[in-house]
């Protein structure tokens, strides 16, 4: 079992390291901006501008809540929930029988949750830094861990949809 798990453990460690380094860099080198500010580039570093109408920048936002800063007043509850979900994912990944194709998306979700938990313990909040504007719409600031959670969740949903589609065809 450990031999099969090693590539996933290495990927998890690599992503967690990249996430932690990116958050450390942002926290040490960018000026923190209020979450409510939406003006571009608000003291951040422009990554690209007008790429088919999309703009991207690096900024520093502290987030004590969940997605889009929701539930910011429930910091401790969110932390306990994140730890519980991460623990359940570890148990599921290592001890439960499941389709092999679900392993990578679940590892991405686990990395994202753990990355944000580590932030809570180190900084007292989650550090978000990637800001995108789509044709004038300012998308909420997020981080690498958040991206992994979304990619993993969409990947699982797509796999589930494809599995149902095959069952209906058969």
DAKA-V422649 format. One record per backbone hydrogen bond with DSSP energy under -1.0 kcal/mol. NH is the residue of the N-H (numbers start at 1). CO is the residue of the C=O. E is the energy in kcal/mol with one decimal. If there is no record, write none. Layout:
NH	CO	E
NH	CO	E
//
This chain:
5	1	-1.8
6	2	-1.6
9	5	-2.5
10	6	-2.7
11	7	-2.3
12	8	-2.6
13	9	-2.5
14	10	-2.7
15	11	-2.8
16	12	-2.7
17	13	-2.5
18	14	-2.4
19	15	-2.6
20	16	-2.7
21	17	-2.6
22	18	-2.4
23	19	-2.2
24	20	-2.4
25	21	-2.7
26	22	-2.3
27	23	-2.5
28	24	-2.2
29	25	-2.4
30	26	-2.1
33	60	-2.9
37	34	-1.4
44	41	-2.9
45	58	-2.5
47	56	-3.0
48	56	-1.8
51	54	-2.8
52	50	-1.2
55	133	-2.3
56	48	-2.8
57	131	-2.4
58	45	-2.8
59	129	-2.4
61	128	-2.4
63	126	-2.9
66	70	-3.8
69	66	-2.0
70	67	-1.9
74	71	-2.0
78	74	-2.7
79	75	-2.3
80	76	-2.5
81	77	-2.5
82	78	-2.8
83	79	-2.3
84	80	-2.5
85	81	-2.7
86	82	-2.4
87	83	-2.5
88	84	-2.4
89	85	-2.4
90	86	-2.3
91	87	-2.4
92	88	-2.7
93	89	-3.0
94	90	-2.3
95	91	-2.7
96	92	-1.4
102	99	-1.9
103	100	-1.7
106	102	-1.9
107	103	-2.4
108	104	-2.2
109	105	-2.1
110	106	-2.6
111	107	-2.9
112	108	-2.3
113	109	-2.4
114	110	-2.8
115	111	-3.2
116	112	-1.8
117	113	-2.0
118	114	-2.9
119	115	-1.5
120	116	-1.7
121	117	-1.8
122	118	-2.5
123	119	-3.2
124	119	-1.1
126	63	-2.7
128	61	-2.9
129	142	-2.1
130	142	-3.5
131	57	-2.7
133	55	-2.5
134	137	-2.5
135	53	-1.9
137	134	-2.4
139	132	-2.4
142	130	-2.1
147	143	-2.1
148	144	-2.2
149	145	-2.1
150	146	-2.3
151	147	-2.9
152	148	-2.7
153	149	-2.5
154	150	-2.7
155	151	-2.5
156	152	-2.4
157	153	-2.4
158	154	-2.7
159	155	-2.4
160	156	-2.5
161	157	-2.5
162	158	-2.8
163	159	-2.4
164	160	-2.2
165	161	-2.2
166	162	-2.1
167	163	-1.9
168	164	-2.4
169	165	-1.8
170	166	-2.0
//
